[in-house]
Amino acid sequence: MRAKLLGSVVFLSFGALQATPVSTSPTRLDHILLWGRSIDQVTSIMAVKLGFQVRPGHDPGGVANRYVRLADSSFVELLGITKPDPVFDPGMKEDQNVFKGGPGSRSFGFRSSALDAIRRLMLDQHYAVTPFFSGPGDAKKPGWRLFAFDHAPLSSSTFFIDYAADYAPDQFDPSNMGDYDATREHPNGAREMSSIWLVSGDAESDRKQLEKMGFGHAVPIKLPALGASGFCVPVGPTALLALQPDGNGIAAETMAHGSPRILGVSYGVIDLGRAQRWVERGYEQKLTTYRGLSGESFLAPTRDDLGLSIEFHAMQSGMAPCAGARLRK
């Protein structure tokens, strides 16, 4: 895992145990790492079919990255191989062995301004954590810092990261706030990442680990649209879903053809109808809405293209993470 995060750190250029309840913590879900069949393929899917704006990244060693950044400061890091015999770190090689050159995601990050305290508390809980990695500036003023785990505590790999207040890797001029804001405006109206969905054969194990890491208050959930059940766990303003297959459906199909991974990501949009029309045009098929954990929602048919599901839902002002799960209990 340490080598894997070293590779991820190159891209981030880009690119919890707590004494108080999670609800008062500055911690939130930050981003996922998403592999495509190629960098141009995954860029095309995200931009043309789904209506996201994709920002440039870098291409060190034959593995390129690009970004989808949202107004709530979350993002997706897109990865793709650009030449034969690319230079993989061990984590990339592990991803490629699992995905066999196909699309998918197995890693996500938590963001917190209290990294030092969280790392100390993780050590107190006997987690094997890495040293801090930082970049791209210098030791006195790094653009970001992170630490990870030598042995992943959850079914998908994770890490904790924080950024300097003025860190803006996709801007030519970080002082130009107009440029900054424009890069977070998307044709599909997406404004926030509300949840990341993990799938494994044992959702209870993920729930226990999350509670040990400081993320308690799990709410049992059953998601017929995914054929899954498990738990919704609040993480600041976001939610982490720990799921397992529950009958036939997307969750069972995903586990039947692979290992534990990120099953999906949910995005809040300012106009659900606009997002639905964009995706329907992109995929040339009609889609239906359903009542999800975050209200009225629809699933984009992205599993073959991206190796995970993308859910869009109407934004609801003031709605707490997992509130929809509590209402459905």
C-alpha positions as CSV (number, residue, x, y, z in Angstrom):
1,M,0.0,0.0,0.0
2,R,2.9,2.4,0.8
3,A,4.2,2.0,-2.8
4,K,0.7,2.4,-4.2
5,L,0.3,5.8,-2.4
6,L,3.7,6.9,-3.6
7,G,2.4,6.5,-7.1
8,S,-0.9,8.2,-6.3
9,V,1.1,11.1,-4.8
10,V,2.8,11.7,-8.1
11,F,-0.7,12.1,-9.7
12,L,-2.1,14.3,-6.9
13,S,0.2,17.1,-8.2
14,F,-1.3,16.6,-9.1
15,G,-2.5,13.7,-8.2
16,A,-10.2,7.4,12.2
17,L,-10.3,7.2,15.4
18,Q,-11.3,10.5,16.8
19,A,-11.8,11.9,20.4
20,T,-15.1,13.6,19.3
21,P,-18.0,12.3,17.3
22,V,-17.7,12.2,13.5
23,S,-20.5,14.7,13.2
24,T,-18.2,17.4,14.6
25,S,-15.1,16.3,12.7
26,P,-13.7,18.2,9.8
27,T,-13.2,14.9,7.9
28,R,-15.1,14.3,4.6
29,L,-14.8,12.0,1.6
30,D,-12.5,13.7,-0.9
31,H,-12.0,11.7,-4.2
32,I,-11.7,8.4,-5.9
33,L,-9.1,7.1,-8.4
34,L,-10.9,5.8,-11.5
35,W,-9.1,3.8,-14.2
36,G,-10.3,3.8,-17.8
37,R,-9.5,1.5,-20.6
38,S,-7.5,4.5,-21.8
39,I,-7.2,8.1,-20.7
40,D,-9.1,9.3,-23.8
41,Q,-11.8,6.7,-23.3
42,V,-12.5,7.6,-19.7
43,T,-12.3,11.3,-20.6
44,S,-14.8,10.9,-23.4
45,I,-17.3,9.0,-21.2
46,M,-17.1,11.5,-18.4
47,A,-17.4,14.5,-20.7
48,V,-19.6,13.5,-23.7
49,K,-21.9,10.8,-22.2
50,L,-22.2,12.1,-18.6
51,G,-21.7,15.9,-19.0
52,F,-18.7,16.6,-16.7
53,Q,-16.0,19.0,-17.4
54,V,-12.6,17.2,-17.4
55,R,-9.4,19.1,-16.5
56,P,-5.8,18.3,-17.7
57,G,-3.3,16.4,-15.6
58,H,0.1,14.9,-16.3
59,D,1.6,11.8,-18.0
60,P,4.6,10.5,-16.1
61,G,5.9,7.1,-17.2
62,G,3.0,6.3,-19.5
63,V,0.1,6.5,-17.0
64,A,-1.8,9.8,-17.5
65,N,-4.3,11.4,-15.2
66,R,-7.1,14.0,-15.5
67,Y,-9.6,15.6,-13.1
68,V,-13.3,16.2,-12.6
69,R,-13.5,18.8,-9.9
70,L,-16.7,19.8,-8.1
71,A,-17.9,23.0,-6.3
72,D,-17.9,21.2,-3.0
73,S,-14.1,20.6,-3.4
74,S,-14.4,16.9,-4.1
75,F,-13.1,15.4,-7.3
76,V,-12.5,12.3,-9.4
77,E,-9.0,11.5,-10.6
78,L,-9.1,9.7,-14.0
79,L,-6.2,7.3,-14.9
80,G,-5.3,5.7,-18.2
81,I,-2.3,4.0,-19.8
82,T,-0.9,6.0,-22.7
83,K,1.9,3.8,-24.1
84,P,3.2,0.2,-24.2
85,D,5.2,-0.9,-21.1
86,P,4.2,1.9,-18.8
87,V,6.0,2.4,-15.5
88,F,3.7,1.1,-12.8
89,D,4.2,1.3,-9.1
90,P,3.1,-1.8,-7.2
91,G,-0.3,-0.4,-6.4
92,M,-1.0,0.4,-10.1
93,K,0.2,-3.1,-11.0
94,E,-2.2,-4.5,-8.5
95,D,-5.1,-2.5,-9.9
96,Q,-4.3,-3.6,-13.4
97,N,-4.1,-7.3,-12.3
98,V,-7.5,-6.9,-10.8
99,F,-9.1,-4.9,-13.6
100,K,-7.2,-6.8,-16.4
101,G,-6.8,-3.6,-18.3
102,G,-10.4,-2.7,-17.9
103,P,-12.1,0.2,-16.0
104,G,-12.8,0.5,-12.4
105,S,-11.9,2.0,-9.0
106,R,-10.4,0.5,-5.8
107,S,-9.1,3.5,-3.9
108,F,-10.6,6.6,-2.3
109,G,-9.5,9.3,0.1
110,F,-10.7,11.0,3.2
111,R,-9.8,14.7,3.6
112,S,-9.2,16.2,7.0
113,S,-7.4,19.3,8.4
114,A,-6.4,17.3,11.5
115,L,-4.0,14.8,9.8
116,D,-1.5,14.7,12.6
117,A,-4.0,14.0,15.3
118,I,-5.8,11.4,13.2
119,R,-2.5,9.6,12.4
120,R,-1.5,9.5,16.1
121,L,-4.9,8.1,17.0
122,M,-4.7,5.5,14.3
123,L,-1.3,4.4,15.7
124,D,-2.9,4.2,19.1
125,Q,-5.4,1.8,17.6
126,H,-2.6,-0.3,16.3
127,Y,-3.2,0.4,12.6
128,A,0.0,0.1,10.5
129,V,0.1,3.5,8.8
130,T,2.7,5.0,6.5
131,P,4.8,8.1,7.1
132,F,3.5,11.3,5.6
133,F,4.0,11.9,1.9
134,S,3.8,15.5,0.6
135,G,4.1,17.5,-2.6
136,P,4.4,19.2,-4.9
137,G,6.0,22.2,-3.1
138,D,8.7,21.9,-0.5
139,A,8.8,20.7,3.1
140,K,7.9,24.1,4.5
141,K,4.9,24.7,2.2
142,P,3.7,21.5,0.5
143,G,0.7,21.5,-1.7
144,W,-0.7,18.5,0.0
145,R,0.1,15.9,2.7
146,L,-1.3,12.4,3.1
147,F,-0.8,9.1,5.0
148,A,-2.1,5.7,4.1
149,F,-2.2,2.1,5.5
150,D,0.3,-0.7,5.0
151,H,-2.7,-3.0,5.3
152,A,-6.0,-1.7,4.1
153,P,-8.5,-1.7,7.0
154,L,-11.5,-1.6,4.6
155,S,-12.5,-3.7,1.6
156,S,-11.2,-0.9,-0.7
157,S,-7.9,0.9,-0.3
158,T,-8.0,4.3,1.5
159,F,-5.9,7.2,2.7
160,F,-6.2,10.5,4.6
161,I,-5.2,13.7,2.8
162,D,-5.2,17.5,3.3
163,Y,-4.3,20.4,1.0
164,A,-2.8,23.8,1.5
165,A,-5.4,26.6,1.3
166,D,-3.9,28.1,-1.9
167,Y,-3.3,24.7,-3.6
168,A,-4.9,24.8,-7.1
169,P,-3.1,22.3,-9.4
170,D,-5.4,22.7,-12.4
171,Q,-5.0,26.5,-12.6
172,F,-2.4,28.4,-14.5
173,D,-3.0,31.4,-12.2
174,P,-4.2,30.3,-8.7
175,S,-5.0,33.9,-7.9
176,N,-7.7,34.0,-10.6
177,M,-10.8,33.0,-8.8
178,G,-12.9,33.3,-12.0
179,D,-10.9,30.5,-13.6
180,Y,-11.1,28.4,-10.4
181,D,-14.9,28.7,-10.3
182,A,-15.3,28.0,-14.0
183,T,-13.5,24.7,-13.7
184,R,-16.1,23.5,-11.2
185,E,-19.1,24.3,-13.4
186,H,-20.4,21.2,-15.3
187,P,-22.9,21.0,-18.1
188,N,-24.8,18.3,-16.2
189,G,-25.3,20.6,-13.2
190,A,-23.3,18.4,-10.8
191,R,-22.2,20.4,-7.7
192,E,-21.3,17.8,-5.0
193,M,-20.2,14.3,-4.4
194,S,-22.6,13.0,-1.7
195,S,-21.5,9.4,-1.3
196,I,-19.1,6.6,-2.3
197,W,-20.3,3.0,-2.3
198,L,-18.1,0.1,-1.3
199,V,-19.0,-3.4,-2.1
200,S,-17.6,-6.6,-0.6
201,G,-18.8,-10.0,0.7
202,D,-19.0,-8.7,4.3
203,A,-20.5,-5.2,4.8
204,E,-20.5,-5.8,8.6
205,S,-16.7,-6.0,8.6
206,D,-16.4,-2.6,6.9
207,R,-18.9,-1.2,9.3
208,K,-16.8,-2.4,12.3
209,Q,-13.6,-1.0,10.9
210,L,-15.2,2.3,10.2
211,E,-16.5,2.5,13.7
212,K,-13.0,1.7,15.0
213,M,-11.6,4.5,12.9
214,G,-14.0,6.9,14.4
215,F,-16.9,6.8,11.9
216,G,-19.8,5.5,13.8
217,H,-23.6,6.1,13.7
218,A,-24.0,3.6,10.8
219,V,-27.6,3.2,9.6
220,P,-28.7,-0.1,8.1
221,I,-29.9,0.2,4.5
222,K,-31.4,-1.9,1.8
223,L,-31.0,-0.6,-1.8
224,P,-33.3,-2.6,-4.2
225,A,-32.0,-0.5,-7.2
226,L,-28.6,-2.0,-6.6
227,G,-29.6,-5.4,-5.2
228,A,-27.5,-4.5,-2.1
229,S,-27.8,-4.1,1.6
230,G,-25.5,-2.9,4.3
231,F,-24.8,0.4,6.1
232,C,-24.8,4.2,5.4
233,V,-22.0,5.8,7.5
234,P,-21.8,9.6,7.8
235,V,-18.4,11.2,7.1
236,G,-18.8,14.9,7.6
237,P,-21.1,16.2,4.9
238,T,-20.7,13.0,2.9
239,A,-21.7,9.4,3.3
240,L,-19.8,6.1,2.9
241,L,-21.9,3.1,2.0
242,A,-20.6,-0.3,3.0
243,L,-22.6,-2.8,0.9
244,Q,-22.9,-6.4,0.1
245,P,-25.0,-8.3,-2.5
246,D,-28.6,-8.9,-1.4
247,G,-30.2,-11.1,-4.1
248,N,-29.8,-10.4,-7.8
249,G,-28.6,-7.1,-9.1
250,I,-25.6,-4.9,-9.8
251,A,-23.8,-5.7,-6.5
252,A,-24.0,-9.5,-7.1
253,E,-22.9,-9.1,-10.7
254,T,-20.0,-6.9,-9.7
255,M,-18.8,-9.4,-7.0
256,A,-19.2,-12.3,-9.3
257,H,-16.8,-10.8,-11.8
258,G,-14.3,-9.3,-9.5
259,S,-13.0,-8.5,-6.0
260,P,-14.2,-5.9,-3.5
261,R,-14.1,-2.5,-5.0
262,I,-15.9,0.8,-5.3
263,L,-19.4,0.0,-6.6
264,G,-20.5,3.5,-7.3
265,V,-20.5,7.2,-6.6
266,S,-23.4,9.6,-6.1
267,Y,-23.5,13.2,-7.2
268,G,-25.9,16.0,-6.3
269,V,-27.1,18.1,-9.3
270,I,-28.9,21.5,-9.4
271,D,-31.4,20.2,-12.1
272,L,-32.1,16.5,-12.1
273,G,-34.1,16.7,-15.4
274,R,-31.2,18.4,-17.2
275,A,-28.7,15.7,-15.9
276,Q,-31.1,13.0,-17.0
277,R,-31.6,14.4,-20.5
278,W,-27.8,14.8,-20.9
279,V,-27.1,11.1,-19.9
280,E,-30.1,9.9,-22.0
281,R,-28.6,11.6,-25.1
282,G,-25.2,10.3,-24.3
283,Y,-26.3,6.7,-23.9
284,E,-29.2,6.9,-26.4
285,Q,-31.7,5.3,-24.0
286,K,-34.4,6.3,-21.7
287,L,-33.7,6.2,-17.9
288,T,-36.1,6.1,-15.0
289,T,-35.9,7.8,-11.7
290,Y,-36.3,6.2,-8.3
291,R,-36.4,7.3,-4.6
292,G,-32.9,6.9,-3.4
293,L,-31.1,7.7,-0.1
294,S,-30.6,11.3,-1.3
295,G,-34.1,11.7,-2.7
296,E,-35.2,11.5,-6.4
297,S,-32.3,9.9,-8.3
298,F,-31.4,8.0,-11.4
299,L,-28.5,5.6,-12.3
300,A,-26.4,6.3,-15.4
301,P,-25.6,3.0,-17.3
302,T,-21.9,3.3,-16.8
303,R,-20.9,-0.1,-15.5
304,D,-19.5,-1.4,-18.8
305,D,-17.8,2.0,-19.6
306,L,-16.4,2.9,-16.2
307,G,-16.6,-0.3,-14.1
308,L,-18.8,1.4,-11.5
309,S,-22.2,3.0,-11.3
310,I,-22.8,6.8,-11.3
311,E,-25.9,8.0,-9.5
312,F,-27.3,11.5,-9.9
313,H,-29.8,13.0,-7.4
314,A,-31.5,16.3,-6.9
315,M,-29.7,18.4,-4.3
316,Q,-31.6,19.0,-1.1
317,S,-30.5,21.9,1.0
318,G,-29.8,21.1,4.6
319,M,-30.2,17.3,4.2
320,A,-27.8,15.5,6.6
321,P,-25.8,12.5,5.3
322,C,-27.7,9.2,5.8
323,A,-30.9,11.2,6.6
324,G,-32.7,9.4,3.8
325,A,-31.6,6.0,5.2
326,R,-33.1,6.9,8.6
327,L,-36.3,8.0,7.0
328,R,-36.6,4.6,5.2
329,K,-36.0,2.5,8.3
